[in-house]
Amino acid sequence: MTNLLERAFKEASKLPEVEQNALAKWVLEELEAERKWEKIFAGSEDILDKLADEAIATYKQGKIKTLSIKDL
């Protein structure tokens, strides 16, 4: 555990029990959400690489049209 995290938990331990539980619930939910996003994006890395390669190839072939604000 890092010093900063240890310090944060030490300070949190001084909070009333209700606030400690609320903080703990929030931290656990954030960690779970982060794991879910990592899992989702792990599968999309190859797709994003392919799309980027296609965009670069299209640009190099001169098939890209520059838009002005008026065109949007």
mmCIF file of the N, C-alpha and C atoms, coordinates in Angstrom:
data_MODEL
# 
_entry.id   MODEL 
# 
loop_
_atom_site.group_PDB 
_atom_site.id 
_atom_site.type_symbol 
_atom_site.label_atom_id 
_atom_site.label_alt_id 
_atom_site.label_comp_id 
_atom_site.label_asym_id 
_atom_site.label_entity_id 
_atom_site.label_seq_id 
_atom_site.pdbx_PDB_ins_code 
_atom_site.Cartn_x 
_atom_site.Cartn_y 
_atom_site.Cartn_z 
_atom_site.occupancy 
_atom_site.B_iso_or_equiv 
_atom_site.pdbx_formal_charge 
_atom_site.auth_seq_id 
_atom_site.auth_comp_id 
_atom_site.auth_asym_id 
_atom_site.auth_atom_id 
_atom_site.pdbx_PDB_model_num 
ATOM 1   N N  . MET A 1 1  ? 0.863   -1.173 0.000   1.00 0.00 ? 1  MET A N  1 
ATOM 2   C CA . MET A 1 1  ? 0.000   0.000  0.000   1.00 0.00 ? 1  MET A CA 1 
ATOM 3   C C  . MET A 1 1  ? 0.904   1.230  0.000   1.00 0.00 ? 1  MET A C  1 
ATOM 4   N N  . THR A 1 2  ? 0.545   2.216  -0.793  1.00 0.00 ? 2  THR A N  1 
ATOM 5   C CA . THR A 1 2  ? 1.350   3.432  -0.856  1.00 0.00 ? 2  THR A CA 1 
ATOM 6   C C  . THR A 1 2  ? 1.136   4.270  0.396   1.00 0.00 ? 2  THR A C  1 
ATOM 7   N N  . ASN A 1 3  ? 2.074   5.161  0.642   1.00 0.00 ? 3  ASN A N  1 
ATOM 8   C CA . ASN A 1 3  ? 1.953   6.052  1.805   1.00 0.00 ? 3  ASN A CA 1 
ATOM 9   C C  . ASN A 1 3  ? 0.714   6.933  1.703   1.00 0.00 ? 3  ASN A C  1 
ATOM 10  N N  . LEU A 1 4  ? 0.430   7.406  0.502   1.00 0.00 ? 4  LEU A N  1 
ATOM 11  C CA . LEU A 1 4  ? -0.727  8.281  0.319   1.00 0.00 ? 4  LEU A CA 1 
ATOM 12  C C  . LEU A 1 4  ? -2.031  7.541  0.615   1.00 0.00 ? 4  LEU A C  1 
ATOM 13  N N  . LEU A 1 5  ? -2.146  6.327  0.115   1.00 0.00 ? 5  LEU A N  1 
ATOM 14  C CA . LEU A 1 5  ? -3.361  5.552  0.369   1.00 0.00 ? 5  LEU A CA 1 
ATOM 15  C C  . LEU A 1 5  ? -3.481  5.208  1.850   1.00 0.00 ? 5  LEU A C  1 
ATOM 16  N N  . GLU A 1 6  ? -2.373  4.867  2.455   1.00 0.00 ? 6  GLU A N  1 
ATOM 17  C CA . GLU A 1 6  ? -2.372  4.573  3.893   1.00 0.00 ? 6  GLU A CA 1 
ATOM 18  C C  . GLU A 1 6  ? -2.820  5.800  4.689   1.00 0.00 ? 6  GLU A C  1 
ATOM 19  N N  . ARG A 1 7  ? -2.324  6.965  4.291   1.00 0.00 ? 7  ARG A N  1 
ATOM 20  C CA . ARG A 1 7  ? -2.719  8.205  4.968   1.00 0.00 ? 7  ARG A CA 1 
ATOM 21  C C  . ARG A 1 7  ? -4.209  8.483  4.784   1.00 0.00 ? 7  ARG A C  1 
ATOM 22  N N  . ALA A 1 8  ? -4.705  8.245  3.574   1.00 0.00 ? 8  ALA A N  1 
ATOM 23  C CA . ALA A 1 8  ? -6.128  8.465  3.301   1.00 0.00 ? 8  ALA A CA 1 
ATOM 24  C C  . ALA A 1 8  ? -6.992  7.550  4.160   1.00 0.00 ? 8  ALA A C  1 
ATOM 25  N N  . PHE A 1 9  ? -6.618  6.281  4.269   1.00 0.00 ? 9  PHE A N  1 
ATOM 26  C CA . PHE A 1 9  ? -7.386  5.356  5.103   1.00 0.00 ? 9  PHE A CA 1 
ATOM 27  C C  . PHE A 1 9  ? -7.294  5.720  6.580   1.00 0.00 ? 9  PHE A C  1 
ATOM 28  N N  . LYS A 1 10 ? -6.138  6.200  6.993   1.00 0.00 ? 10 LYS A N  1 
ATOM 29  C CA . LYS A 1 10 ? -5.983  6.614  8.392   1.00 0.00 ? 10 LYS A CA 1 
ATOM 30  C C  . LYS A 1 10 ? -6.924  7.777  8.697   1.00 0.00 ? 10 LYS A C  1 
ATOM 31  N N  . GLU A 1 11 ? -6.989  8.748  7.780   1.00 0.00 ? 11 GLU A N  1 
ATOM 32  C CA . GLU A 1 11 ? -7.896  9.885  7.975   1.00 0.00 ? 11 GLU A CA 1 
ATOM 33  C C  . GLU A 1 11 ? -9.354  9.435  7.912   1.00 0.00 ? 11 GLU A C  1 
ATOM 34  N N  . ALA A 1 12 ? -9.651  8.534  6.993   1.00 0.00 ? 12 ALA A N  1 
ATOM 35  C CA . ALA A 1 12 ? -11.020 8.036  6.868   1.00 0.00 ? 12 ALA A CA 1 
ATOM 36  C C  . ALA A 1 12 ? -11.454 7.288  8.119   1.00 0.00 ? 12 ALA A C  1 
ATOM 37  N N  . SER A 1 13 ? -10.511 6.663  8.796   1.00 0.00 ? 13 SER A N  1 
ATOM 38  C CA . SER A 1 13 ? -10.856 5.911  10.010  1.00 0.00 ? 13 SER A CA 1 
ATOM 39  C C  . SER A 1 13 ? -11.325 6.823  11.137  1.00 0.00 ? 13 SER A C  1 
ATOM 40  N N  . LYS A 1 14 ? -11.082 8.113  11.004  1.00 0.00 ? 14 LYS A N  1 
ATOM 41  C CA . LYS A 1 14 ? -11.518 9.083  12.021  1.00 0.00 ? 14 LYS A CA 1 
ATOM 42  C C  . LYS A 1 14 ? -12.956 9.543  11.786  1.00 0.00 ? 14 LYS A C  1 
ATOM 43  N N  . LEU A 1 15 ? -13.504 9.215  10.630  1.00 0.00 ? 15 LEU A N  1 
ATOM 44  C CA . LEU A 1 15 ? -14.874 9.624  10.303  1.00 0.00 ? 15 LEU A CA 1 
ATOM 45  C C  . LEU A 1 15 ? -15.876 8.785  11.094  1.00 0.00 ? 15 LEU A C  1 
ATOM 46  N N  . PRO A 1 16 ? -17.089 9.310  11.252  1.00 0.00 ? 16 PRO A N  1 
ATOM 47  C CA . PRO A 1 16 ? -18.141 8.502  11.874  1.00 0.00 ? 16 PRO A CA 1 
ATOM 48  C C  . PRO A 1 16 ? -18.397 7.239  11.034  1.00 0.00 ? 16 PRO A C  1 
ATOM 49  N N  . GLU A 1 17 ? -18.916 6.210  11.668  1.00 0.00 ? 17 GLU A N  1 
ATOM 50  C CA . GLU A 1 17 ? -19.118 4.922  11.004  1.00 0.00 ? 17 GLU A CA 1 
ATOM 51  C C  . GLU A 1 17 ? -19.958 5.043  9.732   1.00 0.00 ? 17 GLU A C  1 
ATOM 52  N N  . VAL A 1 18 ? -20.994 5.848  9.777   1.00 0.00 ? 18 VAL A N  1 
ATOM 53  C CA . VAL A 1 18 ? -21.859 6.014  8.602   1.00 0.00 ? 18 VAL A CA 1 
ATOM 54  C C  . VAL A 1 18 ? -21.062 6.579  7.429   1.00 0.00 ? 18 VAL A C  1 
ATOM 55  N N  . GLU A 1 19 ? -20.224 7.570  7.688   1.00 0.00 ? 19 GLU A N  1 
ATOM 56  C CA . GLU A 1 19 ? -19.415 8.165  6.621   1.00 0.00 ? 19 GLU A CA 1 
ATOM 57  C C  . GLU A 1 19 ? -18.336 7.201  6.140   1.00 0.00 ? 19 GLU A C  1 
ATOM 58  N N  . GLN A 1 20 ? -17.773 6.415  7.046   1.00 0.00 ? 20 GLN A N  1 
ATOM 59  C CA . GLN A 1 20 ? -16.790 5.406  6.645   1.00 0.00 ? 20 GLN A CA 1 
ATOM 60  C C  . GLN A 1 20 ? -17.426 4.397  5.693   1.00 0.00 ? 20 GLN A C  1 
ATOM 61  N N  . ASN A 1 21 ? -18.627 3.953  6.035   1.00 0.00 ? 21 ASN A N  1 
ATOM 62  C CA . ASN A 1 21 ? -19.322 2.986  5.185   1.00 0.00 ? 21 ASN A CA 1 
ATOM 63  C C  . ASN A 1 21 ? -19.661 3.584  3.823   1.00 0.00 ? 21 ASN A C  1 
ATOM 64  N N  . ALA A 1 22 ? -20.075 4.838  3.817   1.00 0.00 ? 22 ALA A N  1 
ATOM 65  C CA . ALA A 1 22 ? -20.389 5.504  2.550   1.00 0.00 ? 22 ALA A CA 1 
ATOM 66  C C  . ALA A 1 22 ? -19.134 5.620  1.684   1.00 0.00 ? 22 ALA A C  1 
ATOM 67  N N  . LEU A 1 23 ? -18.027 5.992  2.293   1.00 0.00 ? 23 LEU A N  1 
ATOM 68  C CA . LEU A 1 23 ? -16.763 6.106  1.567   1.00 0.00 ? 23 LEU A CA 1 
ATOM 69  C C  . LEU A 1 23 ? -16.320 4.741  1.048   1.00 0.00 ? 23 LEU A C  1 
ATOM 70  N N  . ALA A 1 24 ? -16.421 3.732  1.886   1.00 0.00 ? 24 ALA A N  1 
ATOM 71  C CA . ALA A 1 24 ? -16.026 2.379  1.480   1.00 0.00 ? 24 ALA A CA 1 
ATOM 72  C C  . ALA A 1 24 ? -16.873 1.898  0.309   1.00 0.00 ? 24 ALA A C  1 
ATOM 73  N N  . LYS A 1 25 ? -18.166 2.130  0.384   1.00 0.00 ? 25 LYS A N  1 
ATOM 74  C CA . LYS A 1 25 ? -19.066 1.723  -0.696  1.00 0.00 ? 25 LYS A CA 1 
ATOM 75  C C  . LYS A 1 25 ? -18.693 2.432  -1.991  1.00 0.00 ? 25 LYS A C  1 
ATOM 76  N N  . TRP A 1 26 ? -18.419 3.735  -1.906  1.00 0.00 ? 26 TRP A N  1 
ATOM 77  C CA . TRP A 1 26 ? -18.048 4.508  -3.088  1.00 0.00 ? 26 TRP A CA 1 
ATOM 78  C C  . TRP A 1 26 ? -16.746 3.979  -3.696  1.00 0.00 ? 26 TRP A C  1 
ATOM 79  N N  . VAL A 1 27 ? -15.738 3.731  -2.862  1.00 0.00 ? 27 VAL A N  1 
ATOM 80  C CA . VAL A 1 27 ? -14.446 3.238  -3.357  1.00 0.00 ? 27 VAL A CA 1 
ATOM 81  C C  . VAL A 1 27 ? -14.626 1.889  -4.048  1.00 0.00 ? 27 VAL A C  1 
ATOM 82  N N  . LEU A 1 28 ? -15.362 0.988  -3.419  1.00 0.00 ? 28 LEU A N  1 
ATOM 83  C CA . LEU A 1 28 ? -15.583 -0.335 -4.005  1.00 0.00 ? 28 LEU A CA 1 
ATOM 84  C C  . LEU A 1 28 ? -16.340 -0.248 -5.329  1.00 0.00 ? 28 LEU A C  1 
ATOM 85  N N  . GLU A 1 29 ? -17.330 0.623  -5.402  1.00 0.00 ? 29 GLU A N  1 
ATOM 86  C CA . GLU A 1 29 ? -18.080 0.804  -6.651  1.00 0.00 ? 29 GLU A CA 1 
ATOM 87  C C  . GLU A 1 29 ? -17.185 1.370  -7.751  1.00 0.00 ? 29 GLU A C  1 
ATOM 88  N N  . GLU A 1 30 ? -16.324 2.318  -7.393  1.00 0.00 ? 30 GLU A N  1 
ATOM 89  C CA . GLU A 1 30 ? -15.401 2.898  -8.375  1.00 0.00 ? 30 GLU A CA 1 
ATOM 90  C C  . GLU A 1 30 ? -14.424 1.847  -8.897  1.00 0.00 ? 30 GLU A C  1 
ATOM 91  N N  . LEU A 1 31 ? -13.904 1.018  -8.005  1.00 0.00 ? 31 LEU A N  1 
ATOM 92  C CA . LEU A 1 31 ? -12.974 -0.028 -8.420  1.00 0.00 ? 31 LEU A CA 1 
ATOM 93  C C  . LEU A 1 31 ? -13.662 -1.034 -9.342  1.00 0.00 ? 31 LEU A C  1 
ATOM 94  N N  . GLU A 1 32 ? -14.885 -1.399 -9.019  1.00 0.00 ? 32 GLU A N  1 
ATOM 95  C CA . GLU A 1 32 ? -15.642 -2.325 -9.858  1.00 0.00 ? 32 GLU A CA 1 
ATOM 96  C C  . GLU A 1 32 ? -15.922 -1.705 -11.228 1.00 0.00 ? 32 GLU A C  1 
ATOM 97  N N  . ALA A 1 33 ? -16.298 -0.441 -11.253 1.00 0.00 ? 33 ALA A N  1 
ATOM 98  C CA . ALA A 1 33 ? -16.552 0.250  -12.522 1.00 0.00 ? 33 ALA A CA 1 
ATOM 99  C C  . ALA A 1 33 ? -15.280 0.296  -13.367 1.00 0.00 ? 33 ALA A C  1 
ATOM 100 N N  . GLU A 1 34 ? -14.159 0.548  -12.739 1.00 0.00 ? 34 GLU A N  1 
ATOM 101 C CA . GLU A 1 34 ? -12.881 0.600  -13.453 1.00 0.00 ? 34 GLU A CA 1 
ATOM 102 C C  . GLU A 1 34 ? -12.558 -0.758 -14.071 1.00 0.00 ? 34 GLU A C  1 
ATOM 103 N N  . ARG A 1 35 ? -12.791 -1.835 -13.323 1.00 0.00 ? 35 ARG A N  1 
ATOM 104 C CA . ARG A 1 35 ? -12.551 -3.180 -13.858 1.00 0.00 ? 35 ARG A CA 1 
ATOM 105 C C  . ARG A 1 35 ? -13.445 -3.457 -15.067 1.00 0.00 ? 35 ARG A C  1 
ATOM 106 N N  . LYS A 1 36 ? -14.699 -3.030 -14.981 1.00 0.00 ? 36 LYS A N  1 
ATOM 107 C CA . LYS A 1 36 ? -15.621 -3.247 -16.101 1.00 0.00 ? 36 LYS A CA 1 
ATOM 108 C C  . LYS A 1 36 ? -15.157 -2.495 -17.346 1.00 0.00 ? 36 LYS A C  1 
ATOM 109 N N  . TRP A 1 37 ? -14.751 -1.219 -17.180 1.00 0.00 ? 37 TRP A N  1 
ATOM 110 C CA . TRP A 1 37 ? -14.292 -0.433 -18.331 1.00 0.00 ? 37 TRP A CA 1 
ATOM 111 C C  . TRP A 1 37 ? -13.028 -1.031 -18.930 1.00 0.00 ? 37 TRP A C  1 
ATOM 112 N N  . GLU A 1 38 ? -12.111 -1.497 -18.084 1.00 0.00 ? 38 GLU A N  1 
ATOM 113 C CA . GLU A 1 38 ? -10.885 -2.113 -18.595 1.00 0.00 ? 38 GLU A CA 1 
ATOM 114 C C  . GLU A 1 38 ? -11.210 -3.345 -19.426 1.00 0.00 ? 38 GLU A C  1 
ATOM 115 N N  . LYS A 1 39 ? -12.171 -4.131 -18.959 1.00 0.00 ? 39 LYS A N  1 
ATOM 116 C CA . LYS A 1 39 ? -12.574 -5.333 -19.692 1.00 0.00 ? 39 LYS A CA 1 
ATOM 117 C C  . LYS A 1 39 ? -13.202 -4.963 -21.034 1.00 0.00 ? 39 LYS A C  1 
ATOM 118 N N  . ILE A 1 40 ? -14.050 -3.955 -21.033 1.00 0.00 ? 40 ILE A N  1 
ATOM 119 C CA . ILE A 1 40 ? -14.707 -3.513 -22.267 1.00 0.00 ? 40 ILE A CA 1 
ATOM 120 C C  . ILE A 1 40 ? -13.685 -3.001 -23.275 1.00 0.00 ? 40 ILE A C  1 
ATOM 121 N N  . PHE A 1 41 ? -12.775 -2.144 -22.821 1.00 0.00 ? 41 PHE A N  1 
ATOM 122 C CA . PHE A 1 41 ? -11.809 -1.546 -23.738 1.00 0.00 ? 41 PHE A CA 1 
ATOM 123 C C  . PHE A 1 41 ? -10.715 -2.512 -24.156 1.00 0.00 ? 41 PHE A C  1 
ATOM 124 N N  . ALA A 1 42 ? -10.449 -3.531 -23.364 1.00 0.00 ? 42 ALA A N  1 
ATOM 125 C CA . ALA A 1 42 ? -9.420  -4.505 -23.730 1.00 0.00 ? 42 ALA A CA 1 
ATOM 126 C C  . ALA A 1 42 ? -9.780  -5.190 -25.040 1.00 0.00 ? 42 ALA A C  1 
ATOM 127 N N  . GLY A 1 43 ? -11.046 -5.443 -25.243 1.00 0.00 ? 43 GLY A N  1 
ATOM 128 C CA . GLY A 1 43 ? -11.479 -6.099 -26.467 1.00 0.00 ? 43 GLY A CA 1 
ATOM 129 C C  . GLY A 1 43 ? -11.557 -5.179 -27.662 1.00 0.00 ? 43 GLY A C  1 
ATOM 130 N N  . SER A 1 44 ? -11.536 -3.887 -27.445 1.00 0.00 ? 44 SER A N  1 
ATOM 131 C CA . SER A 1 44 ? -11.694 -2.946 -28.555 1.00 0.00 ? 44 SER A CA 1 
ATOM 132 C C  . SER A 1 44 ? -10.369 -2.419 -29.093 1.00 0.00 ? 44 SER A C  1 
ATOM 133 N N  . GLU A 1 45 ? -9.267  -2.762 -28.459 1.00 0.00 ? 45 GLU A N  1 
ATOM 134 C CA . GLU A 1 45 ? -7.973  -2.222 -28.879 1.00 0.00 ? 45 GLU A CA 1 
ATOM 135 C C  . GLU A 1 45 ? -7.633  -2.615 -30.317 1.00 0.00 ? 45 GLU A C  1 
ATOM 136 N N  . ASP A 1 46 ? -7.842  -3.871 -30.672 1.00 0.00 ? 46 ASP A N  1 
ATOM 137 C CA . ASP A 1 46 ? -7.549  -4.317 -32.035 1.00 0.00 ? 46 ASP A CA 1 
ATOM 138 C C  . ASP A 1 46 ? -8.435  -3.607 -33.052 1.00 0.00 ? 46 ASP A C  1 
ATOM 139 N N  . ILE A 1 47 ? -9.692  -3.422 -32.702 1.00 0.00 ? 47 ILE A N  1 
ATOM 140 C CA . ILE A 1 47 ? -10.626 -2.737 -33.600 1.00 0.00 ? 47 ILE A CA 1 
ATOM 141 C C  . ILE A 1 47 ? -10.194 -1.292 -33.803 1.00 0.00 ? 47 ILE A C  1 
ATOM 142 N N  . LEU A 1 48 ? -9.807  -0.626 -32.721 1.00 0.00 ? 48 LEU A N  1 
ATOM 143 C CA . LEU A 1 48 ? -9.364  0.767  -32.828 1.00 0.00 ? 48 LEU A CA 1 
ATOM 144 C C  . LEU A 1 48 ? -8.101  0.878  -33.671 1.00 0.00 ? 48 LEU A C  1 
ATOM 145 N N  . ASP A 1 49 ? -7.173  -0.063 -33.515 1.00 0.00 ? 49 ASP A N  1 
ATOM 146 C CA . ASP A 1 49 ? -5.960  -0.070 -34.343 1.00 0.00 ? 49 ASP A CA 1 
ATOM 147 C C  . ASP A 1 49 ? -6.314  -0.198 -35.822 1.00 0.00 ? 49 ASP A C  1 
ATOM 148 N N  . LYS A 1 50 ? -7.242  -1.094 -36.129 1.00 0.00 ? 50 LYS A N  1 
ATOM 149 C CA . LYS A 1 50 ? -7.652  -1.306 -37.523 1.00 0.00 ? 50 LYS A CA 1 
ATOM 150 C C  . LYS A 1 50 ? -8.307  -0.052 -38.088 1.00 0.00 ? 50 LYS A C  1 
ATOM 151 N N  . LEU A 1 51 ? -9.193  0.572  -37.307 1.00 0.00 ? 51 LEU A N  1 
ATOM 152 C CA . LEU A 1 51 ? -9.847  1.797  -37.767 1.00 0.00 ? 51 LEU A CA 1 
ATOM 153 C C  . LEU A 1 51 ? -8.840  2.921  -37.993 1.00 0.00 ? 51 LEU A C  1 
ATOM 154 N N  . ALA A 1 52 ? -7.858  3.028  -37.111 1.00 0.00 ? 52 ALA A N  1 
ATOM 155 C CA . ALA A 1 52 ? -6.828  4.058  -37.271 1.00 0.00 ? 52 ALA A CA 1 
ATOM 156 C C  . ALA A 1 52 ? -6.017  3.808  -38.540 1.00 0.00 ? 52 ALA A C  1 
ATOM 157 N N  . ASP A 1 53 ? -5.653  2.552  -38.781 1.00 0.00 ? 53 ASP A N  1 
ATOM 158 C CA . ASP A 1 53 ? -4.905  2.218  -40.003 1.00 0.00 ? 53 ASP A CA 1 
ATOM 159 C C  . ASP A 1 53 ? -5.710  2.561  -41.254 1.00 0.00 ? 53 ASP A C  1 
ATOM 160 N N  . GLU A 1 54 ? -7.007  2.261  -41.227 1.00 0.00 ? 54 GLU A N  1 
ATOM 161 C CA . GLU A 1 54 ? -7.870  2.587  -42.367 1.00 0.00 ? 54 GLU A CA 1 
ATOM 162 C C  . GLU A 1 54 ? -7.949  4.097  -42.582 1.00 0.00 ? 54 GLU A C  1 
ATOM 163 N N  . ALA A 1 55 ? -8.052  4.854  -41.507 1.00 0.00 ? 55 ALA A N  1 
ATOM 164 C CA . ALA A 1 55 ? -8.128  6.312  -41.621 1.00 0.00 ? 55 ALA A CA 1 
ATOM 165 C C  . ALA A 1 55 ? -6.837  6.881  -42.197 1.00 0.00 ? 55 ALA A C  1 
ATOM 166 N N  . ILE A 1 56 ? -5.708  6.364  -41.755 1.00 0.00 ? 56 ILE A N  1 
ATOM 167 C CA . ILE A 1 56 ? -4.417  6.829  -42.267 1.00 0.00 ? 56 ILE A CA 1 
ATOM 168 C C  . ILE A 1 56 ? -4.282  6.495  -43.750 1.00 0.00 ? 56 ILE A C  1 
ATOM 169 N N  . ALA A 1 57 ? -4.673  5.289  -44.128 1.00 0.00 ? 57 ALA A N  1 
ATOM 170 C CA . ALA A 1 57 ? -4.599  4.888  -45.536 1.00 0.00 ? 57 ALA A CA 1 
ATOM 171 C C  . ALA A 1 57 ? -5.494  5.768  -46.400 1.00 0.00 ? 57 ALA A C  1 
ATOM 172 N N  . THR A 1 58 ? -6.688  6.047  -45.928 1.00 0.00 ? 58 THR A N  1 
ATOM 173 C CA . THR A 1 58 ? -7.617  6.911  -46.663 1.00 0.00 ? 58 THR A CA 1 
ATOM 174 C C  . THR A 1 58 ? -7.027  8.302  -46.831 1.00 0.00 ? 58 THR A C  1 
ATOM 175 N N  . TYR A 1 59 ? -6.412  8.816  -45.781 1.00 0.00 ? 59 TYR A N  1 
ATOM 176 C CA . TYR A 1 59 ? -5.780  10.139 -45.834 1.00 0.00 ? 59 TYR A CA 1 
ATOM 177 C C  . TYR A 1 59 ? -4.639  10.146 -46.856 1.00 0.00 ? 59 TYR A C  1 
ATOM 178 N N  . LYS A 1 60 ? -3.798  9.118  -46.821 1.00 0.00 ? 60 LYS A N  1 
ATOM 179 C CA . LYS A 1 60 ? -2.656  9.048  -47.737 1.00 0.00 ? 60 LYS A CA 1 
ATOM 180 C C  . LYS A 1 60 ? -3.092  8.908  -49.191 1.00 0.00 ? 60 LYS A C  1 
ATOM 181 N N  . GLN A 1 61 ? -4.259  8.334  -49.420 1.00 0.00 ? 61 GLN A N  1 
ATOM 182 C CA . GLN A 1 61 ? -4.792  8.182  -50.777 1.00 0.00 ? 61 GLN A CA 1 
ATOM 183 C C  . GLN A 1 61 ? -5.468  9.461  -51.267 1.00 0.00 ? 61 GLN A C  1 
ATOM 184 N N  . GLY A 1 62 ? -5.522  10.465 -50.425 1.00 0.00 ? 62 GLY A N  1 
ATOM 185 C CA . GLY A 1 62 ? -6.118  11.740 -50.805 1.00 0.00 ? 62 GLY A CA 1 
ATOM 186 C C  . GLY A 1 62 ? -7.631  11.717 -50.859 1.00 0.00 ? 62 GLY A C  1 
ATOM 187 N N  . LYS A 1 63 ? -8.235  10.790 -50.170 1.00 0.00 ? 63 LYS A N  1 
ATOM 188 C CA . LYS A 1 63 ? -9.693  10.664 -50.191 1.00 0.00 ? 63 LYS A CA 1 
ATOM 189 C C  . LYS A 1 63 ? -10.372 11.428 -49.054 1.00 0.00 ? 63 LYS A C  1 
ATOM 190 N N  . ILE A 1 64 ? -9.612  12.252 -48.372 1.00 0.00 ? 64 ILE A N  1 
ATOM 191 C CA . ILE A 1 64 ? -10.150 13.021 -47.252 1.00 0.00 ? 64 ILE A CA 1 
ATOM 192 C C  . ILE A 1 64 ? -10.580 14.392 -47.752 1.00 0.00 ? 64 ILE A C  1 
ATOM 193 N N  . LYS A 1 65 ? -11.775 14.797 -47.399 1.00 0.00 ? 65 LYS A N  1 
ATOM 194 C CA . LYS A 1 65 ? -12.285 16.112 -47.783 1.00 0.00 ? 65 LYS A CA 1 
ATOM 195 C C  . LYS A 1 65 ? -12.233 17.017 -46.553 1.00 0.00 ? 65 LYS A C  1 
ATOM 196 N N  . THR A 1 66 ? -11.580 18.155 -46.715 1.00 0.00 ? 66 THR A N  1 
ATOM 197 C CA . THR A 1 66 ? -11.509 19.122 -45.633 1.00 0.00 ? 66 THR A CA 1 
ATOM 198 C C  . THR A 1 66 ? -12.840 19.856 -45.540 1.00 0.00 ? 66 THR A C  1 
ATOM 199 N N  . LEU A 1 67 ? -13.391 19.915 -44.357 1.00 0.00 ? 67 LEU A N  1 
ATOM 200 C CA . LEU A 1 67 ? -14.667 20.599 -44.145 1.00 0.00 ? 67 LEU A CA 1 
ATOM 201 C C  . LEU A 1 67 ? -14.434 21.958 -43.502 1.00 0.00 ? 67 LEU A C  1 
ATOM 202 N N  . SER A 1 68 ? -15.266 22.880 -43.877 1.00 0.00 ? 68 SER A N  1 
ATOM 203 C CA . SER A 1 68 ? -15.230 24.176 -43.204 1.00 0.00 ? 68 SER A CA 1 
ATOM 204 C C  . SER A 1 68 ? -16.386 24.211 -42.215 1.00 0.00 ? 68 SER A C  1 
ATOM 205 N N  . ILE A 1 69 ? -16.385 25.206 -41.379 1.00 0.00 ? 69 ILE A N  1 
ATOM 206 C CA . ILE A 1 69 ? -17.463 25.368 -40.401 1.00 0.00 ? 69 ILE A CA 1 
ATOM 207 C C  . ILE A 1 69 ? -18.805 25.490 -41.112 1.00 0.00 ? 69 ILE A C  1 
ATOM 208 N N  . LYS A 1 70 ? -18.812 26.135 -42.254 1.00 0.00 ? 70 LYS A N  1 
ATOM 209 C CA . LYS A 1 70 ? -20.052 26.320 -43.018 1.00 0.00 ? 70 LYS A CA 1 
ATOM 210 C C  . LYS A 1 70 ? -20.627 24.988 -43.505 1.00 0.00 ? 70 LYS A C  1 
ATOM 211 N N  . ASP A 1 71 ? -19.740 24.019 -43.753 1.00 0.00 ? 71 ASP A N  1 
ATOM 212 C CA . ASP A 1 71 ? -20.188 22.714 -44.238 1.00 0.00 ? 71 ASP A CA 1 
ATOM 213 C C  . ASP A 1 71 ? -20.817 21.864 -43.138 1.00 0.00 ? 71 ASP A C  1 
ATOM 214 N N  . LEU A 1 72 ? -20.546 22.219 -41.916 1.00 0.00 ? 72 LEU A N  1 
ATOM 215 C CA . LEU A 1 72 ? -21.089 21.429 -40.815 1.00 0.00 ? 72 LEU A CA 1 
ATOM 216 C C  . LEU A 1 72 ? -22.470 21.870 -40.579 1.00 0.00 ? 72 LEU A C  1 
# 
